[in-house]
Amino acid sequence: MPTITLSKKELLREAGVKLSDERLKDRISMLGTDLEGIEGDAINVEIFPNRPDLLSQQGFGRAFAAFIGAKPGLRTYDVKKPTQNVIIEKSVASCRPFTACAVVKKLKMTDERLKEIIQVQEKLHVTFGRNRKRLAIGIYPCEQITFPITFKGMKPADIKFRPLEARGEMTAQQILAEHPKGKEYAHLLAGLDKYACFVDAKGNILSLTPIINSHLTGKITESTTEVFVECSGFDLRVLQECLAMVVAALAEMGGELHGLELQYPDKKIVTPDLRPRKMTVDGNYINKLLGLELKDDEFKKLFAKMGYGYEKNSVLIPAYRTDILHQADLAEDVAIAYGYEHVKETIPNVATPGQEAPLAVFETKLRLLLVGHGLLECKSYNLVGKETQTARMLLKADVVALASSVSEEYDTLRAWILPSLMETLQRNKRHEYPQRLFEIGRVFSKGDTETGVKEKERLAVVLCGEDADYTAIRQILDDLFAKLSITPEYEETAHASFIPGRAARVSVDKEDLAYIGELHPRALENFGLTMPAAAFELDLTTLFGLLKR
């Protein structure tokens, strides 16, 4: 988790209060962050991943001032109508297709302000931007830029500019091979025919995204009063959320926010959008979850302490609060505002013995057996990307999609585990082979249940290396069945993810339990794998039911 350094003087000035160090430590800790210590004017705080809006001096100060009751309620920001535009060309579709932008004027820069801007940019890159893979942030002095700005994909041979703090001009290839930032993030551009660049009306390159700004057009100094801010990446909504965090912090510095019209090939939008979104509040649900009996006026006060607006039965959520997805998230903030120190400790009025679930005991035995075969256990997320579950595995499947996903990388409940193991192999190509992996976990499918979703436990095993074939993977599955005193039936079948003629459907007592086979070369190619692979995926829920008969 990232740690940021705050100025105690600035924090108390923002809140408009005087607090002793002991009281300051107490309140910061109860806000839902981990205070590492206070030394002189420096406050070191560890920020949890769910609150990227706190990664700036201004964002933390805004939340702290509301929490202690000094400046409660929803903080609003005025965004001036756009007078300039940014053109997004089709050429960026293959490299970094989206951007969200803004202009901030009337800034009064100081050395301390510059450090704060660099800190929030770096921390958001590492966390919310996942080391620039998900998104990258660029901030440029408007004094050196001529609008309109174009976001385009350029051939590497056509890119040449002086990178930030470099001695002279460099080509894109030289930047990736020689510049410190280029070498650190070159892997993000691997295999691309074009690189995404921001270019102004005079043809000056502002940046090679997500690598480095231009020294001429991308270096802000203490004399800078207006900045152009952009976030580029693969999910427009995520970019707009990140932009909201950055420009809200700049507005807290005294900046005046101006919108920009973004001219996409198929649409026009204006960013930033700092309008709060509304979520209906179920007070009974929150009270039941927390064991409290709060009234409507109490909810209003508590939500104000966490920086929300409140209308009867509805909360107005700031644009920079990306962590609020469900009523449970609101309940957590109510608990923080109420104060965990005020919650009475009670012993539940139940007396039940605890024991491990029978299916969990069964899975533990399977794990020991598979480890004995030299397999390494993995654990991946239940939320995955639809493309990984379907197209990359050469399938057209009806998967369970999220109604409102945070990112395209996590927009679907996984229908099977093998694609997750394939992604693990993809991330570990640099390690030696053979690689022998397994995972036991939950999968989801549409079904006639209360939620409309059925859940099952499955086991997936994959072997990857020169000797990975049908025989090798079947030996493992046969041994597993032998240890369970089960005689399976194998029948040749067709499955798009496996090589024709080298795949089988496995059943026991006419119950289909597994697919097994050698992975199709095109599926391997989709994950960047050059070694052959063989795998099976076994339905543990059904298998365990058969064993209990």
N, C-alpha and C positions, 0 to 999 in steps of 0.2 A: 504494500500500500504506500502511496506517495506521502512524503512529508514536506510541508511548506513552512517557510519562516515568515512570521508576521511581525509588524512593528506594534509594540504595545501602545506607544504614544498615538499612532494613527487609529488603532482599534478603539481606544477609549475616546478619542476625538470624534470618531464616527458615531459612537454610541451616545456621546454627550454626557458621560458620567465619569465619576472617579471611583475606582475600585482598588482594594488592596490586592496584593498578589495572591493571597490565599483565596479571596472571594473570586478573583479572576480564574484561578485554577479550577475551582469548584464549578463555576458556570460553564466554562469551556468544555469540561469533561461531561457535564450533564446535557450538553447540546447534541451529543451523539458523535463526538470525535474523541480521539485518543491524544491527550496532552502529554508530550514528551518532556516538557520543561520550559521554564522561563529564566533567561539569563540576561540581565540588564534590560534592554529594549527589545530583545529578540524573544519571540514566542514560537516554539517549535511544536507543530501540531501534525499528527498523522490523520489524513482524511480517508474515510472509508470509500470504497469504489462506488457506492450508490449515490454519493453526493459530489459529483464533479463541479457543481456550481460553487463549492466552497474552496476551490483550488486557487483563488486569487485573494489578495488582501481586501479588495472591495467586496467580493462575494461573501467572504467570511464575515466581514464587518457588517454587511447588510443583515445577514442571518443572526448574528450575535446581538445587534441592536434591537431586532424584533423579539428575540428570545428573552432578553432581560426586561422587556417592556418599555424600553426607551423610545423605539420607533416601530410599533407593531403594525400589522396589516400588510396589504398588498402594495408593493413598490411599483409604481407605474413610470413608463418612459415615453416621451414624445418622439415620434419618428417623422421627420420632415418628408414631404412628398419628393419623389425622385426627379432630378433634373438631368441626370446622366444615366448612361446605360452600359451594360456589359453584354457582349455578343458571345454566345456559346456555339461553336461550330460542330458539325457532325463528326469531324475528325477526332474529337476526344472520346467518342463512344467506345472505342476499343481500349482506351488506356485509363481514363479517369473521368467518367461521363458527366458528373454534376458539380455545380458550385453554388454557394450562397454568399452574397457580398453586401457590403455596406460602406458608407463613408462617415467618418466621425470628425467633426470640426471643433474649433475653439478649445483645443487641448493646450494645457500649460505643462510642458515636459520639464522634468528635473531628472537628475541622475537616479534618484530613488524611484521615480515613476517608470523610467526605462527598465530598471531591474524588475519591477513588479510586472510589467508587460511581458518581459522575457520569461519570468517564472510561470505565469499563467499559461503562456503559449507552450512551454516545454512540458509542464505537468499535464495539460490536456492532450498533448501529442502522445505521451507515454500511456495515459490511462484511457480516456474516452476515445482517443484516436488509435489505440493499440499499436503504439510505436509507428505511427503514420500509415499503417496498412489500411486502416478503416477510413481515416481522413487526415488531411494536413491543413495547417493554418498559415496564412501569409499576411503580414502587416507591412504596408509600404507608405512612404511619405508622398502625399498628393502633390507637393511642390515639384516633384521630379517626374510626374506622370501627366500624359495628355489623354483625355477621354475622347472617344469610347475605348474601352479595353476589350480585347478579344481573348477568349479562352479557346485554344486550338491545339490539335495534335500535330507535332512537327517531327520530321525525320531527324534522327540524331545528327546526321551530317550537316543539317541546316541550323543547328543550335550552337551559338557562340556568343558568350558574354563574360563579363568579369564577375565571378561569384563573390559573395560577401566575404570581405577581409582577404581576398586573394590578391596576388601581386599584379596580375594582368588577366587578359581574356583567356578563356579556356573553351574547348569544344565540349559537347556533352560526354563524349567518350573519355576525355581527359578528366572531367569533373568526377565521373564515376570511378575512375581508376586512381586518381591522385588526391582529390580534395577530401579532407577528413569526413565531412558529411556525405559526400558522394560514395566513399568506400563503405560507410556505415549503413546506408540505405539503398545501395545499388541493387540488392536482391528484389526490391519492390518493382523494379523496371525490367527484370530479367524476362527475356523472350518477347518483348514488345517491339513492334515495328515503328511505332511513333511514341513520343513522349509528350505529356501535357505541359503546356506553357501558357503563361499570361503575357500578352503583348499589348503595348499601348498604341495609340493612333499614329505615332511616329515610327513604329516598328521596333521600339526598344523592348527587349525581353525583361519582364519583371522578375520572373522566377522559372526554374525548372522544378515543377512540383512532382513529388513531395520531397525534393532533395534540398534546394538552397535558393535563396533570393539573390537578385543582382545587387552588386555593390553600388551601382549608379542609381537604380530606381527602387531598391528594396532595403535601404538602411535608414532607420529612423534615428534622430539625434535630439538633443535638448532644444534645438531650434525648430523642430517639427511641430506644427500646430494642427495639421489636417492629415488624416491617414485613410488609406483604402484597405479594407479588411476583407479577406476571402477565406472560405473554407472549401476545400475540394475533396471529392471522394466518390463513393459508389451508392450512397443512399441519401436522397435529397432531404428527407425529413431529419435524418441524423445531422446533416450539415447545418440545417436551419436551427436545430437545437444548440449545436456548438457555437454557431454565430451569435445566438442570443446570449450565451454565457459571456462571450468575449466583449460584445458591444455594451452589454449591461455594466460590465466592469469599467469600461472606458467612460460610460455615462456617469458612473459614480465618481470618476476623476474630474468631472466637470465638462465632459465632451458633449457636443450637440450631435444627435444622430440624424443621418440623412439616408433615405432609402435609395436603392438602385433598381432600375428596371433590367431584369435579366431576359435576354432575347434568345430563348432556346429555339431549335429548328421547328418545333411543333407547338410552342406555346410561349407566353410571356408571363412572368411573375415578378412581384416586387418583394425584395428582402431588405432589411430584416423584418420579421413579423413578431412583435413582442406582445401581441394581444394574449391575455390569459385564456386558458381553456377551462370549461366548466365541467365539474363532475358532481353527480348527485350523491348526497351523503345519506347513509342509512345509520342513523344514530343508535338504533336498537342493536344493530350488528356490532358497532364499535363498543358499545357498553357491555355487551355479552362477551366480546373478545377480551376486554380489559378488566371485566369484573367491576365496573363502575356504574353509577346512575347519574350521568351528566344530563343536564337540561340544555335546551337550545341556546340560551344566552351564554351558558358555560362553554359550549362548543365554539361559539363565535369568538370568545376571548382566547381560547386555546389555539384555535386556528390562526388568529391574528399574531400570536406569539411565534408561530412558525412561518410567518410571512405570507399567509394566504388572505384572500378576500373571502367574505362569507355572506351569502344570501340564504334565506330560509331553505334548508335542505339541500343546498348546493355550495360547493367550494370553488373559488376562482384560483386556479393554479398558475403560477408564473411560468412564462415560456422557458425559463432556464431550469426549471425543476423537471428533469428528465426521468426521475426515479419513481414518479407517481403513476402506477399502472392499475392499481386495484384498491378497493376499500381497505384492505389490510395495510397498505402503505399509509393511508390517511390515519388509520388506527395507531400505527407506530408513531407518527408525528404527534397525535393527541397525547399518547403516553409520555413522550419526551416533554411536551409543553406542561402537562399535568405534573410531571416530576416523578421519576421512579422512586425517589426517596419518600414520596408521600403515599405510595401504594402499601397497604397493610399486608403483612405476611400472614398467610393462613395455611393450615394443613388441610389438604383435601379430605372430605368426609367419605373416603372409600378405602377399602382394604382388599386388594387383589394381588395374587402372586404374579410375578412377571417371569416369562420364559421366552426363549427364542422360538420364533415361528417355525413349524415343521419344514416348510419350503426353504427357509433360510438355512436350516441345518443341512438339508439335502444339497443346496448350492455350495455350502462350505466343503462338503465331501468332494463334490465335482472339482472345485478349485484345487484341492490337494492332489487329486488325480492328474489334472492337467499340468500343474507345476512339475509333477513327477515326469512328465513327457518333455520337460525343458521349455515350457511355454511361459511367456511373460504376461501377467494380467494388466489390462488397461481399464480405465474408467473414463467415459466421455459423457457429454451432455445429452439429456433427453430432447432438448431443443436443437434443431439442426436446420440447415438450408435445404429447401425443396430440391434444388438442382442436384445436390449431392445424393439425395435419396433416390432420385429418378433418372434424369438425363445422363449424369456422369456414370451411372450404373447401367445405361442403355435401356432403361425402363420407362413406361408410361403408366404410372400408378396413381390411384386416387388417395392421396395422403391427407392427414388431418392438419389443416392449415390454421394458424392463429388468426383470429379476427382482427387483432391490432398488434402487430409485431413491432418490436423496437428496431430490428434490423433484418435485412434479407438473409444474413448469415444464420439467424435464429428465428425463422418464420414458420417452422413446421415441427410437429411432434414426430419423432422418428418412427418409421414403419418397420425398419429392421436395423440390426446393429452392424452388419458387415461394412456398409459405407463409412461408418465412423472409424472402423479399424483401417480401412483403406486410407482415410485422411491421416491417421497416425503413421502409416507407412510412408505417406507422401512427405510428412514433416521430418522423417528420420532417414531420408535417402542417403545422407552423408555418413551414416553409421554402417558398420560391416554387416555382411550377410552370412548365413541366413538369419532372417527375423521371423520369430514364431510368437504370435500374439493370440490372446483370447480375451473375451469380455462377457460377463454375465450382467444383464440389465433388462430394463423394461422397454417394451415397444407398444405402439398405439395404432388402432385402426377404427374406422367408423363402424358403429354397431348399434343394436337396439338395446340401449341402456338408458339410465336416467340422464346421463350427461351426453349421450350420443357417441361416446367413445369407449371402446373396449381396450383393456390393458392385459398384457401377458408378459411373463418372464421368459427370456431367451438366452441361449448361449451361442456365441459366434467364435469361430476359430479360423485363423488365416496363417498360412505358411508362405513365406516369400523368400526366394533364393533359387539358385541354379537347379537344385534337386526337388523343388516344389512341384508335385504332380498329384494326380488322382489317387495313386497308390499310397503315397505318403499321408495324405489327409484322411483317407479311409482307414488306415491302420489306427489312427487316433480314435476315430469314431467307433470302430469295431471294438477296440479295447474298452472304451467307455461303456458300451452296451454289455460287453462280457462281464465287467465288474458288477453290473446291475442285474446279471442273469436274465438278459433280454435277448431274443433273437429277432433282429430286424429284417425287413425285406427291402432290397434295392431294385428300383425299376428305372431304366434309362428314360430321361425326360428332356424337354426343351426349356431352357431358361435364358433370357436375353443376356444376363450377366456372365453366363458361363459358355465355354467353347462347345459347339454342337458335337454330340457324341461323347462328351467327357463330363456329363452331368447326370445326376440321378436324384429321384425322389425317394425318400426314406420313410417307411411306415412300420408300425407295430400294431398288430391286431386290427388292421385296416384303418388305423388312425394315422394320417399324414403328420410326420414330426419334423422333417428336415429336408433341406436341399444341400447337395454336396457336389463339388466339381472343381474344374480348373477355370480360373477367371479369364474372360474374353480379352484378347489383346487390346481392343479398343477401350475397354473399361480400364485396363492398366494404363493406357496412354492418357486417358482423361485425368488420372491422378499422377501423371508424370513418372510412372514406374517403368523401369526397363527390365526388371527381373520377373520371371514367371511367378504366379501365385495360385494357390489352391485353398479352398475354404469350405466350411459348412456352417449352417445356422440351424440350431435345434430348439424346438418349442419345449421349454422346461415345464411350463404350466400343465400342458397336456400330458407330457411324460410322467410328471409327478402324480397326476390323477390316475394314470394307468397302473403305477406301482402301488397305489393305495387300494386297488380293487381286491 
